[in-house]
Amino acid sequence: MKRTFAVAVAIGFALALPAAAQTKWDLPTAYPASNFHTENIAQFAADVDKASGGKLRIQVHPNASLFKAPEIKRAVQGGQAQAGEILLVNFENEDPLYGLDGIPFLATSYGESLKLYKASRKALDDKLAKQGMKVLFAVPWPPQGIYTKRTLASVNDMKGLKWRAYSPATAKIAELVGAQPMTVQAAEVSQALATGVIDSYMSSGATGFDSKTYEHIKNWYDTQAWLPKNAVIVNAKAFDALDKATQAALLKAAADAETRGWKLSEEKNGWYVAQLKGKGMNILKPSDQLTADLRRVGNHMLAEWQRKAGDEGKKVIEAYRAQQ
């Protein structure tokens, strides 16, 4: 009887070992499961699971189901979620560095955006390290355009628009062109359009498709103004608690996700625009006057950003320009 009991205990202990060794993380994101960013993150989580032999399981929580977009960074910093996806420009009021890729016409292509990312990555890593976090990977949205019911010949036609502001930069654009900024996160765009809270906004083809903006607005001006990045960040203590092999598996999966995500974003850009057109939306090239007006807005915002960012910002811009 004693031997049977001992064997049973030993078997039970052995069976319990994998469960005890397994680490589970939560990773909230503000975007739908069908969005290419979320699909990329889901693949990342699957890759981590496989590469770590099931030792690290990451549960992805899409569409702001666990935390709303502005709450995710704080949740990761405080350990309420071990990792999370954030739109960097959302946090420009906290530090100018986060708003760098939201400056209109500073980087307007995937090639320029990648150079800007490389120029700013060390500063970004240092900034987050001081807050107990680190970047795993970052992926850009497609180039930003303007959704509006109006015909826009110049920025004068933007006066009085009820403009969705999802970041300090988009709120600043509203201020400079005479529009009325309304704070609306990605998960709330469809409802805000349906209820008349907003009648315009600046974003990518991806957001327009995800939110079914084509049901409310028929014009999208393809201004290609900037490519803001989403970053997947991790709590440093949670990362440090992993064994070296699992850390290596996580970082390898993150590097793969970054490479895949940039490629996917560029590929999906054309697809999203085609989908909007197929849904009856007018895909319009901005007039020379509108482009010139918006570039003046961008120059104003860059000068203001450099004043706020000081020497750190100056070094980042110099590093970016040196790659041109």
C-alpha positions in Angstrom: 0.0 0.0 0.0 2.8 2.4 0.9 4.6 1.6 -2.4 1.4 2.2 -4.4 0.9 5.5 -2.6 4.5 6.6 -3.2 4.2 5.7 -6.9 1.0 7.7 -7.2 2.6 10.7 -5.5 5.6 10.5 -7.8 3.4 10.3 -10.9 1.3 13.1 -9.7 4.4 15.2 -9.1 5.8 14.4 -12.5 2.5 15.4 -14.2 2.5 18.6 -12.3 6.0 19.7 -13.4 5.0 21.0 -16.9 2.2 23.0 -15.5 4.4 24.5 -12.8 7.1 25.4 -15.3 4.7 27.1 -17.7 4.4 30.8 -17.6 1.3 32.6 -18.9 1.3 36.2 -20.1 -1.6 38.5 -21.1 -1.0 40.8 -24.1 -3.8 43.4 -24.7 -4.2 45.3 -27.9 -6.8 47.9 -29.0 -7.4 46.5 -32.5 -9.8 43.8 -33.9 -8.7 40.2 -34.2 -9.0 40.6 -38.0 -6.6 43.6 -38.2 -3.2 42.8 -39.7 -1.3 44.0 -36.5 -3.4 41.6 -34.4 -2.9 38.7 -36.8 0.8 39.3 -36.7 0.8 39.3 -32.9 -1.2 36.1 -32.8 1.4 34.5 -35.0 4.1 35.9 -32.7 2.4 34.3 -29.7 2.1 31.0 -31.5 5.8 31.1 -32.4 6.8 31.8 -28.8 4.7 28.9 -27.6 6.3 26.5 -30.1 9.9 27.8 -29.7 9.7 27.7 -25.9 8.2 24.2 -25.9 5.1 25.5 -24.3 7.0 27.1 -21.4 5.7 30.6 -22.3 2.1 31.0 -23.4 0.9 34.4 -24.5 -2.9 35.2 -24.4 -3.7 38.0 -26.9 -6.7 40.1 -25.9 -7.9 42.1 -29.1 -10.2 45.0 -29.6 -9.6 46.8 -26.3 -11.3 43.8 -24.5 -8.8 43.8 -21.5 -7.6 47.4 -21.5 -8.5 50.5 -23.6 -5.7 51.8 -25.9 -4.6 54.7 -23.5 -4.5 52.2 -20.6 -2.2 49.5 -22.0 1.1 51.2 -21.5 0.4 51.8 -17.8 -0.9 48.3 -17.4 2.3 46.8 -18.7 4.4 49.1 -16.6 2.5 48.2 -13.5 2.5 44.5 -14.2 -1.3 44.1 -14.7 -0.4 42.8 -18.2 3.1 41.3 -18.9 3.1 42.6 -22.5 0.9 44.9 -24.6 0.6 46.7 -28.0 0.6 50.5 -27.9 0.4 53.1 -30.6 3.5 55.2 -29.8 2.1 58.6 -30.8 -0.7 58.2 -28.2 1.9 59.0 -25.5 3.5 62.2 -27.0 2.2 64.3 -24.0 4.3 62.0 -21.7 7.4 62.5 -23.8 8.0 64.1 -27.2 10.0 61.0 -28.4 6.8 58.9 -28.6 5.3 61.4 -31.0 8.1 61.3 -33.5 6.5 59.2 -36.2 3.3 61.2 -36.0 4.8 64.4 -37.5 3.3 65.0 -40.9 5.6 64.6 -43.9 8.7 63.8 -41.9 8.7 60.2 -43.1 6.1 59.4 -45.8 7.2 56.0 -47.2 8.0 52.6 -45.7 11.7 53.1 -46.5 11.8 56.5 -44.7 9.8 55.2 -41.8 12.2 52.3 -41.3 15.1 54.8 -41.3 13.3 56.9 -38.7 12.7 53.8 -36.6 16.4 52.9 -36.7 17.4 56.4 -35.8 15.1 56.5 -32.8 15.2 52.9 -31.5 18.0 53.3 -29.0 16.4 56.5 -27.5 13.1 54.6 -27.4 14.7 51.6 -25.6 16.4 53.9 -23.1 13.2 55.8 -22.4 11.1 52.7 -21.8 13.9 51.0 -19.7 13.7 53.9 -17.2 10.0 53.0 -16.8 10.7 49.2 -16.3 9.7 48.2 -19.9 11.3 47.2 -23.2 10.3 47.1 -26.8 9.9 43.6 -28.3 9.1 44.8 -31.8 7.4 47.6 -33.7 5.3 47.6 -36.9 4.0 50.6 -38.9 0.5 51.4 -40.0 0.0 52.1 -43.7 0.4 55.8 -44.8 -2.2 58.1 -43.4 -4.9 59.9 -45.4 -7.9 62.0 -44.7 -11.5 60.7 -44.4 -14.1 63.3 -45.0 -17.5 64.0 -46.5 -16.3 67.3 -47.8 -14.3 68.1 -51.0 -10.9 69.4 -49.9 -9.1 71.8 -52.2 -7.0 73.3 -49.4 -6.8 73.3 -45.6 -9.3 76.1 -45.6 -11.9 73.5 -46.4 -11.1 71.7 -43.2 -12.3 74.5 -40.9 -15.1 73.4 -38.6 -14.7 69.6 -39.3 -15.6 67.4 -36.3 -12.2 65.7 -36.4 -11.2 62.5 -34.7 -8.1 63.1 -32.5 -6.5 59.8 -31.3 -3.1 61.4 -30.4 -1.6 64.7 -29.5 -0.4 65.1 -33.1 -3.8 64.6 -34.7 -5.3 67.0 -32.1 -2.6 69.6 -33.0 -3.5 69.2 -36.7 -7.1 70.0 -35.9 -6.0 73.1 -34.0 -3.8 74.3 -36.9 -6.4 73.8 -39.6 -9.4 75.1 -37.6 -11.1 71.7 -37.1 -12.8 70.6 -33.9 -10.8 67.8 -32.2 -12.8 64.9 -30.7 -11.0 62.2 -28.8 -12.1 58.8 -30.2 -10.1 55.6 -30.0 -10.0 53.0 -32.8 -12.6 50.7 -31.3 -15.1 53.6 -31.1 -14.7 55.0 -34.6 -17.7 53.3 -36.1 -20.1 54.4 -33.3 -18.7 57.9 -33.4 -19.4 58.2 -37.1 -22.9 56.7 -36.8 -23.8 59.1 -34.1 -22.3 62.2 -35.7 -19.7 62.7 -33.0 -17.1 62.9 -35.8 -17.4 63.5 -39.5 -13.7 63.3 -40.5 -10.3 61.9 -39.4 -6.8 61.1 -40.5 -5.8 57.5 -40.6 -4.8 54.6 -42.8 -6.8 52.5 -45.2 -6.7 49.8 -42.5 -8.6 51.8 -39.9 -11.2 52.9 -42.5 -11.8 49.3 -43.5 -11.9 47.9 -39.9 -14.4 50.5 -38.8 -16.5 50.4 -41.9 -16.0 54.1 -42.4 -17.2 53.7 -46.0 -20.8 53.3 -44.6 -20.6 57.0 -43.4 -17.9 58.8 -45.4 -17.2 58.6 -49.2 -14.0 60.5 -49.6 -10.4 59.4 -48.6 -7.6 61.7 -49.6 -4.4 59.7 -50.0 -2.1 62.2 -48.5 0.5 59.6 -47.3 1.3 62.0 -44.5 3.1 59.7 -42.0 3.3 56.0 -40.9 2.8 55.8 -37.1 4.1 52.6 -35.4 2.6 50.2 -33.0 5.1 48.8 -30.5 4.7 45.6 -28.6 6.3 46.2 -25.2 7.0 44.0 -22.3 7.4 44.4 -18.5 11.1 44.2 -17.8 10.6 42.2 -14.6 8.4 39.7 -16.4 11.0 39.3 -19.1 13.9 39.0 -16.6 12.0 36.2 -14.8 12.1 34.0 -17.8 15.0 31.5 -18.2 17.6 32.4 -20.8 16.4 29.9 -23.4 12.8 31.2 -23.2 14.1 34.8 -23.4 16.0 33.9 -26.5 12.9 32.2 -28.0 10.9 35.3 -27.2 13.4 37.7 -28.8 13.7 35.5 -31.9 9.9 35.4 -32.4 9.8 39.2 -31.9 12.5 39.8 -34.5 10.6 37.6 -36.9 7.3 39.4 -36.1 8.9 42.8 -36.8 10.2 41.7 -40.2 6.9 40.0 -41.1 4.9 42.9 -39.8 6.6 45.6 -41.9 6.2 43.4 -45.0 2.6 42.7 -44.2 1.8 46.3 -43.6 3.1 47.3 -47.0 1.4 44.4 -48.8 -1.9 45.1 -47.0 -1.8 48.8 -47.8 -2.9 48.3 -51.4 -5.4 45.7 -50.4 -7.1 48.0 -47.9 -7.3 50.8 -50.4 -8.8 48.5 -53.0 -11.4 47.3 -50.4 -12.4 50.9 -49.7 -12.8 51.6 -53.4 -14.8 48.4 -53.8 -17.2 49.6 -51.1 -17.9 52.8 -53.0 -15.3 55.1 -51.4 -13.6 57.7 -53.6 -9.8 57.4 -53.4 -8.6 60.8 -54.2 -5.2 62.3 -54.8 -4.8 65.6 -52.8 -4.5 68.8 -54.8 -1.1 70.5 -55.0 -2.6 73.3 -52.8 -3.8 70.8 -50.1 -0.5 69.0 -50.1 1.5 72.3 -49.8 -0.8 73.4 -47.0 -0.4 70.2 -45.1 3.4 70.2 -45.5 3.4 73.7 -43.9 1.4 72.2 -41.0 4.1 69.4 -40.9 7.0 71.9 -40.9 5.3 73.8 -38.0 4.8 70.6 -36.0 8.4 69.4 -36.6 9.9 72.7 -35.4 7.6 72.6 -32.3 8.6 69.0 -31.7 12.3 69.7 -31.9 11.9 72.5 -29.4 10.2 70.2 -26.9 12.5 67.2 -27.6 15.7 69.2 -27.1 19.2 67.7 -27.7 17.8 64.1 -27.6 15.4 65.0 -30.4 18.0 66.8 -32.4 20.3 63.8 -32.3 17.5 61.5 -33.5 16.6 63.8 -36.4 20.3 64.2 -37.4 20.7 60.4 -37.4 17.6 60.1 -39.6 18.8 62.8 -42.0 22.2 61.1 -42.2 20.5 58.0 -43.8 18.8 60.0 -46.5 
